[in-house]
């Protein structure tokens, strides 16, 4: 009876050890993948970035004669995680209504941005936030909400080329100089620019050391 009981206990112990080992290996594999992805992010990008872009803009307002005009932006990004960053941009642009209106504006925008594949050279991204808009010399001001989509391609380590499109909902009907109808004005922006990354070297080195530790801990010693 006792040998049979011992055999049952031994079998249960072996099953427990098997499942515990399999679970540990699965967790180690997940941890290793996470470390590799984060290392790839810092190998391509960084904790911070200077954001610069230029492109064209058009207002959708009360006049059918709105024309495309140039705009430019410069800003700063801070990555909270590999996928998510918070960024602040200064935008300068003109609103042009053919033969009737040409006014300069600027906006100060705060956004949260999500990168879909931050550990690869090519990644789509989306962002949304709120901003403060003002005409030249702050003669008139208003708040707005904005959102955008685009993609980034890393041309070299630390430098990403990006193309973006942005929708701005203005909380005013005065941007185009005409107050008619019941809807506020909308600005549409399209731009081409660069993200210049910096920082994160200490995190990259720490991840490199973890990678070595994980590799060493998973070494299989051959049985002779």
C-alpha positions in Angstrom: 0.0 0.0 0.0 2.8 2.4 1.0 4.8 1.8 -2.2 1.6 2.5 -4.3 1.0 5.7 -2.3 4.6 6.8 -2.8 4.2 6.2 -6.5 1.1 8.4 -6.6 2.8 11.1 -4.7 5.8 10.9 -7.0 3.6 11.0 -10.1 1.8 14.1 -8.8 5.1 15.8 -7.9 6.5 15.0 -11.4 3.3 16.5 -13.1 3.6 19.6 -10.9 7.3 20.0 -11.8 6.5 19.6 -15.5 3.8 22.2 -15.5 5.8 24.6 -13.4 8.8 24.2 -15.7 6.6 24.8 -18.8 5.0 27.8 -17.2 8.4 29.3 -16.2 9.8 28.7 -19.7 6.7 30.5 -21.2 7.1 33.4 -18.9 10.8 33.6 -19.6 10.0 33.6 -23.4 7.5 36.4 -22.9 10.0 38.4 -20.8 12.7 37.8 -23.4 10.4 39.0 -26.3 9.5 42.1 -24.3 13.2 42.9 -23.6 14.1 42.4 -27.2 11.3 44.7 -28.4 12.2 47.4 -26.0 15.9 47.1 -27.0 14.9 47.4 -30.7 12.9 50.5 -29.9 15.9 52.3 -28.2 18.2 51.0 -30.9 16.1 52.8 -33.5 14.6 55.7 -31.6 14.9 57.2 -28.2 13.2 58.6 -25.1 12.9 62.1 -26.6 12.5 63.6 -30.0 12.5 67.0 -31.8 9.5 67.1 -34.1 9.7 69.3 -37.2 7.4 69.4 -40.3 6.0 71.6 -43.1 3.1 71.3 -45.4 -0.1 72.8 -46.6 -3.3 73.8 -44.9 -6.8 74.7 -45.9 -9.8 76.0 -43.9 -13.3 74.5 -44.3 -15.5 77.4 -43.3 -18.1 79.8 -44.7 -16.4 80.7 -47.9 -16.1 78.4 -51.0 -13.0 80.3 -52.1 -10.6 78.9 -49.4 -7.1 78.2 -50.8 -4.2 76.0 -49.7 -1.5 77.8 -47.7 1.8 76.8 -46.2 2.3 75.9 -42.5 5.1 74.6 -40.4 5.5 73.1 -37.0 8.2 72.4 -34.4 7.8 70.5 -31.2 9.1 68.1 -28.6 8.1 64.5 -27.8 8.6 62.5 -24.6 8.0 58.8 -24.7 6.1 57.5 -21.7 6.4 53.9 -23.1 7.7 52.5 -26.4 4.2 52.8 -27.9 3.0 56.1 -26.2 4.4 59.6 -26.1 3.2 63.0 -25.1 4.1 65.9 -27.4 3.9 69.6 -27.6 4.0 71.5 -30.9 4.1 75.1 -32.1 2.3 75.6 -35.4 2.5 78.7 -37.7 0.2 79.1 -40.6 -2.0 81.4 -42.8 -5.6 81.3 -43.7 -6.2 82.4 -47.2 -9.6 83.2 -48.9 -9.0 84.1 -52.5 -9.0 87.9 -53.1 -10.8 88.5 -49.8 -8.8 87.4 -46.7 -5.2 86.5 -45.7 -4.5 86.3 -42.0 -1.7 84.7 -40.0 -2.3 82.4 -37.1 -0.4 80.2 -34.7 -1.4 77.3 -32.4 0.1 75.6 -29.4 -1.0 71.9 -29.4 -0.7 69.2 -26.7 -1.2 65.6 -28.0 -1.0 62.0 -26.9 0.5 59.9 -29.7 0.4 56.1 -30.2 2.9 54.2 -32.4 1.6 50.8 -33.6 5.0 49.2 -34.2 7.7 51.2 -32.3 10.4 48.5 -32.5 10.4 48.4 -36.4 11.7 50.9 -38.9 8.2 51.5 -40.3 5.2 52.3 -38.0 1.8 53.9 -38.5 0.8 56.3 -35.7 -2.3 58.2 -34.5 -2.6 61.1 -32.1 -5.2 63.4 -30.5 -5.3 66.3 -28.2 -6.3 69.9 -27.5 -4.8 73.3 -28.5 -4.8 77.0 -28.1 -5.1 79.0 -31.3 -4.3 82.7 -31.8 -4.1 85.2 -34.6 -0.9 87.2 -35.1 -0.1 89.4 -32.0 -2.9 87.5 -30.1 -5.6 89.8 -31.4 -8.1 86.9 -31.3 -7.8 83.6 -29.6 -9.7 80.4 -29.2 -9.4 76.8 -28.1 -9.5 73.8 -30.4 -9.4 70.0 -30.6 -7.2 68.0 -33.0 -6.4 64.5 -34.2 -4.2 63.1 -36.8 -2.8 59.9 -38.5 0.4 59.2 -40.4 3.4 56.9 -40.6 7.0 57.2 -39.8 10.0 55.5 -41.5 13.4 55.4 -39.9 15.9 56.5 -42.6 18.9 56.1 -40.2 19.2 55.4 -36.5 17.6 58.3 -34.6 16.1 60.0 -37.6 12.5 59.3 -38.8 10.8 60.6 -41.9 7.1 61.1 -41.4 4.0 61.9 -43.4 0.9 63.1 -41.5 -2.7 64.4 -42.0 -4.4 66.3 -39.2 -8.0 67.5 -38.5 -8.5 70.6 -36.3 -11.9 71.5 -35.0 -11.9 75.2 -34.0 -14.3 76.3 -31.3 -15.1 79.4 -33.3 -16.6 80.5 -36.6 -14.2 83.4 -37.1 -11.0 81.8 -38.4 -11.9 82.6 -42.1 -13.1 86.1 -41.2 -16.7 85.2 -42.0 -19.4 84.5 -39.4 -22.2 82.6 -41.0 -24.1 79.4 -40.5 -24.3 77.3 -37.3 -21.0 75.4 -37.5 -17.5 76.2 -36.3 -14.6 76.3 -38.7 -12.3 73.3 -39.5 -8.6 73.3 -40.4 -7.1 70.4 -42.5 -3.3 70.0 -42.4 -1.0 67.8 -44.3 2.7 67.7 -43.7 6.0 66.0 -44.3 8.7 66.2 -41.6 11.3 64.6 -39.4 11.5 63.2 -35.9 15.0 63.5 -34.5 15.4 61.2 -31.5 17.8 61.4 -28.6 18.2 60.0 -25.1 17.6 56.5 -23.7 21.2 55.3 -23.9 21.1 54.2 -20.2 17.9 52.3 -20.7 19.3 50.7 -23.8 22.4 49.5 -21.9 20.3 48.2 -19.1 18.2 46.2 -21.5 21.4 44.9 -23.2 22.6 43.5 -19.9 19.2 41.9 -19.2 19.3 40.3 -22.7 22.7 38.7 -21.8 21.2 37.5 -18.4 18.2 36.0 -20.1 20.3 34.3 -22.7 22.7 32.9 -20.1 19.9 31.7 -17.9 18.4 29.8 -20.9 21.6 28.0 -21.9 21.1 24.3 -22.4 23.9 22.1 -21.1 24.2 19.0 -23.3 24.0 15.7 -21.5 26.8 13.2 -22.2 
